[in-house]
Each structure stands twice: as C-alpha cells, then as structure tokens.
Amino acid sequence: MVQIEANAKINLTLDILGVRPDGYHEVAMVMQSVGLFDTIRLARRQSGIDLQMDAAEIPTDETNLAWKAARLFLDVYKIQSGVSIEIEKRIPIAAGLAGGSTDAAGVLIGMNRLFAQGLSVQALCALGEQLGSDVPFCVEGGTMLATGRGEILRRLPDLPSLFVVLAKPPVSVSTAWAYKTYDQVGTMRHPDTEAMLAALKEGSVEGIAGGLANVLEEVTMKVHAVVGDYKRALSENGAIASLMSGSGPTVFALARTRADAEHAAAALSARHPEAKIFVVPAAGRNNI
Ligand code: ATP
C-alpha cells in the first residue's frame, strides 16, 4: 500500500496574457502549494480501477481525474494488474484550489511508487500534462512560475515561512465561466509578475504581500461580493494580505505567524459562520 498527501495550490499571482490560436489562454501564474491535502491510498488489485472517494457530489467513474490518471499510467506503462484508490477529500471542490488536478498528480506519484517504475519528475509531469494544465505543477509542488497554458514550469525560491488562511464561501465557480467572462470584460489591474519573482528571490514578505494579484478576482467578485467581504475581514484582523485563488471563490490570506493566522480565521468565522476555513503552512516541493 502507498499513501500520498496531495497538497492544494493557491495563486500568488494569476495573469492572462491572451488567447492562443488553439483556444487556450496564455497565462503567467506564481503557484504555491499549501498544507491542505487530500489523502490518497493506493493498492494493487488483480485488474481494473476501483476508486472510492468520500465526496458524494463527484462521480468515482472514468470522469474523475484520479481515475483518468490511473488509467493513463496503467496504459502508458503497459501494467497488467489494476489499482484500488481511496481518496479522503479535504480540499473543497470547484474552489480555485485545483483539487481535481491535485488528486491526479497524487495518483501519478503514488503509482510510480506502487509499481516501482522509477520515473523522473519530468516524466510524471509529461503524463500530467495530458490530464490538465495544472497537473504538472501539482506533481512538482512548492513555489513555481507557470506559463504557457500553465504547464511550463520554472522553480522559484521557497516562500518565506508564512501561514495561510484559506476561506471558502458556500458558492462554486466554474473555471470556464471565469475565463470566458474575463475575455469579455478584461481588467484594469494586472499582476507585476517580475516584481513578485524579485520579491521571492529577496525573501521579502512585504514585497510578496504587496504583489498578490489575480485578474480573475474582479470577475468573480462582481458576482460573488462575499469574496470581498472575506478579504476585508481577514486583512482587518492580522493578515498581511489577501487574494482570491484561481477562479475562486476561495480567498486566502498570508500571516507571519500561526497565531496571527488563527486570529484572522477566528474573526472571519465570527463574521461569516458559513465560511469553510483552514489554517495551514505553505508547503514545499513534493518527494517523488
Ligand atoms: P482549478 O483551480 O484547477 O480550476 P478547482 O479547485 O476550481 O480547480 P476542482 O476542485 O478541481 O476545481 O473541481 C473542478 C471539477 O472537476 C469538479 O466540478 C469535479 O466535477 C471535477 N473533478 C473530477 N475529478 C475530481 C477530483 N478528483 N476532485 C475534485 N474534482 C474533480
């Protein structure tokens, strides 16, 4: 049996540079793993894929990204036996935290161990790319610049030791909808990606906090004002900065200490008892 703790991601920046001839958006994103994880257990079985997941709203059939990852791995490496997969889901769904991509990446890493294939991180990323643009980052983990469709990765210095409050309002946002709406309305405020890279290089907490920006934030916030409410509650109560992650609606805030993060989380919870809140450390790169 192999067990993987597959971390969610947040976007320290998310910029859209244009739409490509193939219909995908050209992006530039600084991605960060966080210590909120799904636990994935894998075991060999005689044949086929058996997926169990404790999230009633997501089918466990061949449409599930974890299932697709397992199928791809078995097919590409011509493995005759099958696999049982059990996922304890903690990452909220359709939340901007890449929960599906995280599970796919965790399954690839886990199957590499289970079947002793000895694949490199590059080989696993190449498989991941076939499953979704965010999967290669979820294979690598840590702090990275993602460009192209999100699949071209450059390793960045680890985030200085910071705590992260994640807060998900009880609404779901479709990533496809957010990108389509962005295409129609655009934004006045793009992230300064180079400034964020410089801040990470210097380990400047102020620079990182000041550089948080996401072009999809306005789009989602217009429809879900609660995103702005959560950001204010966190920033007014000890967090150094806050931003919506991905296409949302999850808001995250950075704090210097766990105590500051817990304080901001408690204040948000008092004002918005409906929020699903997690306090976690930033996470480093994955062990392959
Ligand atoms: P992103 O940040 O990559 O846009 P997200 O966090 O907004 O992702 P996900 O949690 O990945 O969204 O879910 C998006 C959709 O993917 C869900 O509506 C769900 O039906 C589908 N899905 C397929 N497999 C999974 C999985 N293992 N976990 C979560 N969602 C999955």
Residues whose N, C-alpha, C, O or C-beta is under 5 A from the ligand:
A	BS01	ATP	T63 N64 L65 A66 P92 I93 A94 A95 G96 L97 A98 G99 G100 S101 D103 D134 V173 T175 G246 G248
